[in-house]
Amino acid sequence: MAAMLKSYSSSACFTASGFAVFRSNNATNASNKRSSNWKPPQAAIIPNLHLSMRSFEVKNRTSTEDIKCLRLITALKTPYLPDGRFDLEAYDDLVNKQIENGVEGIIVGGTTGEGQLMSWDEHLMLIGHTVNCFGSKIKVVGNTGSNSTREAIHTSEQGFAVGMHAALHINPYYGKTSLDGMISHFESVISMGPTIIYNVPSRTGQDIPPHVIQTLAQSASLAGVKECVGNDRIKQYTADGIVVWSGNDDGCHDARWGYGATGVISVTSNLVPGLMRDIMFAGKNPTLNSKLLPLMDWLFQEPNPIGLNTALAQLGVVRPVFRLPYVPLPAEKRIEFVNLVKQIGREHFVGDKDVQVLDDDDFILVGRY
């Protein structure tokens, strides 16, 4: 052992634990040489070579101008089977009812459609299914927004690849960013195709101020804004030539006919699409608007889509299945809805079954799906 240590005496170092670490003489000399003139490597600066996964084939494509002219877009409900999977038969029936009543576009997987409760696989499948079955009859706007820029880029690429006509994008929520970060987030996705920016501070906790929209309006892909702040904000945009859809059903009549809004992205049109078309197309009609206001108030007494899900189940057009954390409105509110249907007229609502109150036990709440 002594001979062994002697043969390595020029290169042996003993650690505090008593173990020896041996180096060859060449390694030691190289180390000494490096310590005198060695400099750490500089981080490589890699240019952004990410290429968008977009196609330039034009068959069945929709231009931004085609989206800008839409007056009535429905934020569509997603119905479920008792085990929580999509009920595509009921979904297709809902879409057909929208088409039959003159609705021009639908939002797939938005807040109303519970995109927040879907996996991205489910989400993109539903967008693809909708385009495949109905894309020639109605404009399909996929909600591919996210508070993660990486996710928004990925899902928008895939959404446009499967044929959606436009994308709906929200500003990053919960983990909010700066206004400069917000602009960078939107600029990362807006060039992929026609884009609607969605401003709903009550959900995101952060307003998208006008100067952000005005910056984004320099892109030819900006179709417009779904604005929930109010009609004064809508007027500000329309005065600048920016297309706006009201995001508030109870203000959409005045937004359309008094503040220059192009139309509405509506929840109420899930229930009465024909009447909502009249409000958007037939000129000022304060009488009809007043007739529908109690229904709109009822729909939004709890966070959307709780009221809508309850109403569609009572009309018998979807199964009474809720993905948690959403739960149906209580029995007294369901009785109110039955009375509203009678006041407005059952013939104006989707479906052909009698409206029912339903018992609490009729509803299925699904936490795993």
N, C-alpha and C positions, 0 to 999 in steps of 0.2 A: 504494500500500500504506500509506504514511504517513497519507494522508487517511482511509483506511478505519480504521486504528487509532485515529486521532483521534476519528472519529465514534462509536467504541465505548469511548472512554477511561473513561467513568464506570462501565463494567460489565465490563471485561476483567480476567481473572485469568490469570496465567501459571503453569503447573505447573513442577515441577522438571525435567521433560523438555523444557521450552521450548515446549510447545503451549499455545495460548490457548483458554480456555473462556469464551464470551461469555454474558452475561445481559442481559436488558432491564432498564431502570431500574425498571419495575413489579415485576419478579421480585425484584430486589435489595431494594427497599423492603419487599416482602412477607416476604422472608427475614429481614430485620432485625427486622421487627415480630414475626415468629413466635419468633425467638430470645429475645425478652425475656419473653414470657408463654406460650409453647407448652408443653404437657405431653404426654408420650407417651400413646398410647391404651391403655386397660386391656384385658386379655385378656377376650374374651367368655366368660361362663359359660353353657354350653349344657346344659340339663337332659337327662337320659338319656331320650330319647324312643323308644328302640329297642323295637319291638313284636315279641313272639315270633310266629313264623310258625306258630302252632298252630291247629288246628281244633277246634271244639266239637261236631262231629257225633259221635254216640255209636254208630252202627252198627259192629259188629265191634271196638269199642274194648274194652280190658281195664282194669279198675280195679286200683289198687294192692293191694287185698285179694286179687284173683285171683292176683297174683304171689306174695304172702306165703305162700300155702298150698302152693306147689310143693315137692315132696319131692326129686325127682330131675331135675336139669338137666345136660345133657351139654355140655361145652365142645367143640364139634364140629370135627373135622378138615376142612380144605379140600383136596380132591384136584386134581391138575393133569394137563393133557395134556403130551405130550413137548416142546412148545415153551414150556411154562410158563404157558399160559393155564388158566383154570378148566376142570376136567372136570365139567361140570354133570350129565352122565348118572351118573357115579360119585357125585357129591355127593347127587343126588336119592335114589340107592339107599341111601346112608348114613342120610339123614334118615328114609326109610321104615323102615329097620331099627330106628331109635330109637323110632318111633311103634309099630311092631308089638310091641316089647318093653316098652311101658308107660312110656317116658320122657315126662316132662311138659313139658319145656322144653329149648331149645337156645340156646347162646351162638354167635352168628354173628360171625366175624372177631375172636375173642379171641386171646389168646396162642397157644392150642392151634391155632386156625384160621389163625394167621399173619397176623392183621390188620396187624401191624407191617411186613409185606412187601408189602402191597397199596397201590395208589393209592386215594385216597378215592372215585374213580369206581368202581373195582372193588368196593370195600368196600360202598358204598351199593347198587350193582347186586345184590350177593349178598344183602343184607338184603331188598331188594325182591323178588327172585326167591323167596326162602324164604317170605316172607309170602304172595306170590301163589299159590304152589303148596301150601303146607302150613299156612298161618296159621289155618285152621279146625280143625286136628287137633292142633297143638302150639303152645306159647307160644314166640314168637321174641324173644329178647333180643339187641339189636344192641350190639356193642361200639363205642360212639361216643365213648369217652373219648380224651383227648389231654393232653399236657403243655402245650399251648397252649389257653388258655381260649377264644380266638376260634374255633379249630378245633372244640373240643368243643361250643360253642354251635351253630355252623353245621351240623355233621354230626348232632347230636341233633335239630335242627329237621327236617332232611331225613329222618332215620331214622323219626321219628314220622309225618312226612308220607306216607311210603310204607307205613306200617302196622305198624311193629314194635310189639310189645306193651310192651316195657320197654327201658331203656338200662342198659348197664354202664359205670361210670365209675371210672377210676383216679386217684389223686392225681398231680400233676405230678412227673415223674421227670427225672433228669439235671439239668435246670435247676430244682432244688428251690426251693420258696418257704417262707415262714414259715407257722406254723400259722394265723394270721389270713388269710394269703393263700390257704391251702388251703380254709378255710371259704368265702371269697369265690368261689373257683373253683367249688366244688360248688354254692353257692347260685345261681350264674349259669345252671346247667343243670337243677337238680333240679325246678323248677316245670313243666318241659315235659311230664312224664309219669312213670309208675312208674320208679323208679331203684334200681339195686343198686350200692352202693359196694364197690369191690374193694380190699382191703388185702393187699398182697404185698411187704413190705419187701425181700425177697431180690432182687426185680427193680427196685423203684423207688429203693431206697436210703434210704427214709424211711417210718417207721411212721405210720399214721393213729391217733393216740391216742384213747382212749375219749371224752374231752371233746369232740372234734370230731364224732364220731358222735352223741353226745347232743345237741349243738347242731343237727345236721342232722335229727335225729329229730323236731324240732318241725314239720317239713314233712310234710304229708299224702302227698306223693309219694315219700317214702323207703320202698321196699319192704323193704330190709334190707341186710345186709352179707355179702359173701363174705370170710371171715376166714381168713387163712393163718398167723397168729401162733401159734395153738394153742388147745387146748380150755379152758384157764383163762380166756382172753380171751372165748371163746364163752360160757362160763358167766356172766361178768360182764355181757354184753349181754342174755342171755336173762333174767337176774334183773331187768333193767330193762324187760323187755317188748319188746325190740328183736329182730326176726327176723334169724337168722343162718344162713348156709349154710357148712358146712365147705369150705375150699378145699384140704384135704389128704386125698387118697383114703385114705392109710394110717391116718388118725385119724378118718375119718368115721363108722365104726360106733359108736365110743365117744362121739363128739360128738353123734350122733343119740339114742342111748339112755341116755347118762349125763350129758350136759351141756346138754341142752335145744335142740340145734340143730334147725331145721326140716328140714334135709336136707343135700344136698351138691351142689356144682357140680363135676362129675367128668370126669376124663380117661379113667379106666379103663372107663367106660361106653361109650366108643366101641367097645371090644372085646367086652365081656361085659355088655351092657345089662340082660339079664334077671337076672343074678346081682346086679348093683348095685341093681336094683329090690328084690330080695328083702332086701338089707341095709337098705334104707331103709324098707320097708313091713311086713316080716314079723316084726318084733320082734327082740329080742336073738338073735344067732346067732354066737357067738364061733368056732364051728367053721368056718362059711363064711368069716368074716372072715379067719381064719388061713390058710385055703386060698388066698385071693386076695392075701395080703400079699406073697408072693414075686413075683407078677406086678406088683404096684404098685411094689415095690422095683426091679424090672427096668426098668420104664417111666421111672423118674426117676433112673437112674444117670448120665445125661447130661441137660443142660437140655431140658425139654419144649419142642417136640414131637418131638425126634429119635427117641426110643424108639417113640412112637406111630406116627410116619410109617413107620418101619422095619417095625413089626409089621403094620400094615394092608397094606403091600406084600407081606409074606410070606404073608398070608392070601389074597392075590389079589383084594381088594376095591377097591384103588386101584392105579394104575400106579406103578411105582417111580421117581417123579419128585420131585426135591427142588429147591425154590428155595433157592439159596445165601443165607446162609452155612450153612444146615443140610446135613448130610451123614449118610448112614446109619451105623448101628452096625456095627462090624467083624464078620467072619464068626463068630468064636467067640461073640459075643453073640447073633448070629442063631441059632446052634445052641442056645443056652440057651433062646431063645424057643420053638423047636420042641418042646423037652422040656417047657416049661411048659404049652404047649397040650395035649400028651398027658396030662400029670398032671391038669389041670383038666377036660379033656374037650373035644374039638373041637366037639361039638354046642352048647356054651355060647358059642362065639365067632361073630361075624358072618361072613357069607359061607358058601359051600358047597364051596369048593375045598380040596384038601389043603394044609396049611401047608408052605411051602418055605423052605429056607435062603437061596436065591438066591446067585448069584455076584456078585462086586464089579462086573463088567462089565454086569450087568443094570440097574444104577442109572443114572439120568440126572440130572446136576447142571446146573441152569440158572441162569446169572447175568444174562442179559438176557431180558426177557419183556415 
